[in-house]
Amino acid sequence: MTLKPFFSALRFLTILPVPERWCGDEASFLKSPDWYPLVGLLIGLLMVVVDLFLCWLLPVSVASVLLLLAMVAISGALHLDGLADSADAFYSSRGREQMLEIMKDSCSGPMGVTAIVLILLLKLMLLIALPLTWRWQVVLLMPVAGRCVLPVTSSWLSYVRSTGTAAFTKSRFSWVRLGIALAVLLILPLVLLGWMAGALVTVVVCLCGWMLGGYSYRKIGGFTGDTLGATCELVELIPLFCVVILSHQGIMF
């Protein structure tokens, strides 16, 4: 088994300096989504190390701001860009073709800017409210959940463009790809958070991924790279949201 698809996924989803020669050819890129859960896990582990250092050095509120900055930076704001483009398109009150054109525009409109501001503000407030007892587990789960939902969503929706960065999803339907992502989504939350909270996170992540995919289908008949990025960005919130709610209700301590 070659690791070229893994390095291709790592190069695509992060800003880490992965040499191009490690990534192989187009065939490796087409197989790279199989490795998205592992890339999410590596990002999560890196964010845990960063967060542990920041929380030792600084107050939690300041550490949370810098952690959020690190989370955005590690992906080169790739998914935030997709969120902004999707918000501009979906709330433009235009037809399908016009929405697809809006997504191609590199400039963000008022809805895109609003979406970015609100999602970052919500993540920051939830990180500050997150109990320290469960902090590293949730920080680890956030990028994993976001990257696992990408191959799941692209497995049951059609890619609506003829070309683009997400065109790899047209190459084949892979039960292996889908099974790996779903297995990670099921097992990791249970191991890190326990049965009740872990099951809740898994169910809500899958439900939100399904709802966001369904919304994209109603709007444009499938998905694009931008809608995948938006889905990743929003699903990242789910482990954070669930644990803060359970802690606030006195269910998790």
C-alpha positions as CSV (number, residue, x, y, z in Angstrom):
1,M,0.0,0.0,0.0
2,T,1.4,3.4,-1.0
3,L,1.2,6.4,1.2
4,K,1.0,8.9,-1.7
5,P,-2.8,9.4,-1.3
6,F,-2.2,10.2,2.3
7,F,0.3,12.8,1.5
8,S,-1.9,14.1,-1.2
9,A,-4.7,14.5,1.4
10,L,-2.3,16.2,3.8
11,R,-1.1,18.6,1.2
12,F,-4.7,19.5,0.1
13,L,-6.3,19.9,3.6
14,T,-3.4,21.6,5.4
15,I,-0.7,24.2,4.9
16,L,2.0,21.7,6.1
17,P,5.0,21.7,3.7
18,V,4.4,18.3,2.1
19,P,6.7,17.9,-1.0
20,E,4.8,17.5,-4.2
21,R,6.8,14.4,-5.2
22,W,5.4,12.6,-2.1
23,C,1.8,13.1,-3.4
24,G,2.0,11.1,-6.5
25,D,-0.1,11.6,-9.6
26,E,-3.8,12.3,-10.2
27,A,-4.7,8.7,-9.3
28,S,-3.3,9.3,-5.8
29,F,-5.3,12.5,-5.5
30,L,-8.5,10.6,-6.5
31,K,-7.8,8.1,-3.6
32,S,-6.9,10.9,-1.1
33,P,-10.4,11.2,0.6
34,D,-9.8,7.7,2.1
35,W,-7.2,9.4,4.3
36,Y,-9.2,12.4,5.4
37,P,-10.1,11.0,8.8
38,L,-6.4,10.3,9.5
39,V,-5.5,13.9,8.4
40,G,-8.3,15.1,10.8
41,L,-6.8,13.1,13.6
42,L,-3.3,14.5,12.9
43,I,-4.7,18.1,12.9
44,G,-6.5,17.3,16.1
45,L,-3.4,16.0,17.8
46,L,-1.4,19.0,16.7
47,M,-4.1,21.4,18.1
48,V,-4.2,19.5,21.4
49,V,-0.4,20.1,21.8
50,V,-0.8,23.7,20.9
51,D,-3.7,24.1,23.3
52,L,-2.0,22.5,26.2
53,F,1.0,24.8,25.8
54,L,-1.3,27.9,25.4
55,C,-3.4,27.0,28.5
56,W,-0.2,26.5,30.5
57,L,1.2,29.9,29.4
58,L,-1.9,32.1,29.2
59,P,-5.5,32.4,30.7
60,V,-8.0,30.2,29.0
61,S,-9.8,33.0,27.2
62,V,-6.6,34.2,25.5
63,A,-5.5,30.7,24.8
64,S,-8.9,30.0,23.1
65,V,-8.4,33.0,20.8
66,L,-4.9,31.7,19.8
67,L,-6.2,28.2,19.4
68,L,-8.9,29.3,17.1
69,L,-6.3,31.2,15.1
70,A,-4.3,28.0,14.8
71,M,-7.3,26.0,13.7
72,V,-8.0,28.5,10.9
73,A,-4.3,28.7,9.9
74,I,-3.6,25.0,9.7
75,S,-6.1,24.6,6.8
76,G,-5.2,27.9,5.2
77,A,-8.8,29.1,5.9
78,L,-9.9,26.6,3.2
79,H,-13.1,25.7,4.8
80,L,-14.0,29.2,5.9
81,D,-13.7,30.3,2.3
82,G,-16.1,27.5,1.4
83,L,-18.5,28.7,4.1
84,A,-18.4,32.3,2.9
85,D,-19.0,31.3,-0.7
86,S,-21.8,29.0,0.2
87,A,-23.5,31.6,2.3
88,D,-23.2,34.2,-0.4
89,A,-24.7,31.8,-3.0
90,F,-27.4,30.1,-1.0
91,Y,-28.8,33.4,0.4
92,S,-28.7,35.3,-2.8
93,S,-32.2,34.4,-3.9
94,R,-30.9,33.4,-7.3
95,G,-31.3,30.3,-9.4
96,R,-29.1,27.3,-9.4
97,E,-26.7,28.4,-12.2
98,Q,-26.4,31.9,-10.7
99,M,-25.6,30.4,-7.3
100,L,-22.8,28.2,-8.8
101,E,-21.4,31.3,-10.5
102,I,-21.5,33.2,-7.2
103,M,-19.5,30.4,-5.5
104,K,-16.7,31.0,-8.1
105,D,-16.4,34.6,-7.2
106,S,-13.3,35.1,-5.1
107,C,-14.8,38.2,-3.3
108,S,-17.0,37.6,-0.2
109,G,-20.3,39.4,0.0
110,P,-22.2,40.5,3.2
111,M,-23.6,37.1,3.9
112,G,-20.3,35.4,3.5
113,V,-18.6,37.9,5.9
114,T,-21.5,37.5,8.4
115,A,-21.2,33.7,8.3
116,I,-17.4,33.8,9.0
117,V,-17.8,36.3,11.8
118,L,-20.6,34.4,13.5
119,I,-19.0,31.0,13.2
120,L,-15.7,32.2,14.6
121,L,-17.4,34.1,17.4
122,L,-19.5,31.0,18.3
123,K,-16.5,28.8,18.3
124,L,-14.6,31.2,20.5
125,M,-17.4,31.5,23.1
126,L,-17.8,27.7,23.2
127,L,-14.1,27.1,23.6
128,I,-14.0,29.6,26.5
129,A,-17.1,27.9,28.1
130,L,-15.6,24.4,27.6
131,P,-14.7,22.7,30.9
132,L,-11.0,22.0,31.2
133,T,-11.7,18.4,32.2
134,W,-13.0,17.7,28.6
135,R,-11.0,20.3,26.7
136,W,-8.3,18.2,25.0
137,Q,-10.8,15.5,24.0
138,V,-13.1,18.0,22.3
139,V,-10.2,19.9,20.7
140,L,-9.1,16.5,19.2
141,L,-12.6,15.6,18.0
142,M,-13.4,18.9,16.3
143,P,-11.1,18.5,13.2
144,V,-11.7,14.7,13.1
145,A,-15.5,15.2,12.8
146,G,-15.1,17.9,10.2
147,R,-12.8,15.8,8.0
148,C,-14.8,12.6,8.4
149,V,-18.0,14.2,7.2
150,L,-16.4,15.2,3.8
151,P,-16.1,11.6,2.4
152,V,-19.5,10.7,3.9
153,T,-21.3,13.7,2.3
154,S,-19.6,13.2,-1.1
155,S,-20.5,9.5,-1.1
156,W,-24.3,10.1,-1.3
157,L,-24.5,13.4,-3.2
158,S,-23.5,14.2,-6.7
159,Y,-20.8,16.7,-7.7
160,V,-22.6,19.4,-9.6
161,R,-19.6,20.8,-11.6
162,S,-17.7,19.2,-14.4
163,T,-14.3,20.2,-13.0
164,G,-13.0,21.6,-9.7
165,T,-11.1,20.7,-6.6
166,A,-13.8,18.3,-5.5
167,A,-14.0,16.5,-8.8
168,F,-12.2,13.5,-7.2
169,T,-15.6,12.5,-5.8
170,K,-16.8,11.7,-9.3
171,S,-14.2,9.0,-9.8
172,R,-15.7,6.2,-7.8
173,F,-18.0,5.3,-5.0
174,S,-15.9,3.6,-2.3
175,W,-17.4,1.6,0.5
176,V,-14.0,1.5,2.1
177,R,-13.9,5.3,2.1
178,L,-17.4,5.5,3.6
179,G,-16.7,2.7,6.1
180,I,-13.5,4.3,7.5
181,A,-15.1,7.7,8.0
182,L,-18.2,6.2,9.7
183,A,-16.1,3.9,11.9
184,V,-13.9,6.8,13.1
185,L,-17.1,8.9,13.7
186,L,-18.5,6.1,15.8
187,I,-15.5,4.8,17.7
188,L,-13.4,7.9,18.6
189,P,-16.2,9.9,20.4
190,L,-17.1,6.8,22.4
191,V,-13.5,6.3,23.5
192,L,-12.8,10.0,24.3
193,L,-16.1,11.0,25.8
194,G,-17.8,7.9,27.1
195,W,-20.9,6.1,26.0
196,M,-23.5,8.7,26.5
197,A,-21.7,11.8,25.3
198,G,-19.9,9.9,22.6
199,A,-23.1,8.5,21.2
200,L,-24.7,11.9,21.3
201,V,-21.8,13.5,19.4
202,T,-21.8,10.7,16.8
203,V,-25.6,11.0,16.2
204,V,-25.6,14.8,16.0
205,V,-22.6,14.9,13.7
206,C,-24.3,12.4,11.3
207,L,-27.6,14.2,11.6
208,C,-26.1,17.6,10.9
209,G,-24.0,16.3,8.0
210,W,-27.2,14.7,6.5
211,M,-29.2,17.9,7.0
212,L,-26.5,20.1,5.5
213,G,-26.1,17.8,2.5
214,G,-29.9,17.8,2.0
215,Y,-30.0,21.5,2.1
216,S,-27.2,21.7,-0.5
217,Y,-29.1,19.2,-2.6
218,R,-32.3,21.3,-2.5
219,K,-30.4,24.4,-3.4
220,I,-28.1,23.2,-6.2
221,G,-28.9,19.5,-6.7
222,G,-25.7,18.2,-5.1
223,F,-22.5,19.6,-3.7
224,T,-19.4,21.6,-4.6
225,G,-16.0,22.0,-3.0
226,D,-17.4,25.1,-1.3
227,T,-20.4,23.3,0.2
228,L,-18.1,20.6,1.5
229,G,-15.9,23.2,3.1
230,A,-18.9,24.8,4.7
231,T,-20.1,21.5,6.0
232,C,-16.7,20.7,7.5
233,E,-16.6,24.1,9.2
234,L,-20.1,23.7,10.7
235,V,-19.7,20.1,11.8
236,E,-16.5,21.0,13.6
237,L,-18.8,22.8,16.1
238,I,-20.8,19.7,17.0
239,P,-18.5,18.0,19.6
240,L,-17.9,21.4,21.1
241,F,-21.5,22.3,21.3
242,C,-22.6,19.0,22.7
243,V,-20.1,18.9,25.5
244,V,-20.7,22.5,26.5
245,I,-24.5,21.8,26.7
246,L,-24.0,18.6,28.7
247,S,-21.6,20.3,31.1
248,H,-23.9,23.3,31.5
249,Q,-26.8,21.0,32.3
250,G,-24.6,19.2,34.9
251,I,-24.5,15.9,33.0
252,M,-20.8,16.0,32.3
253,F,-18.4,17.2,35.0
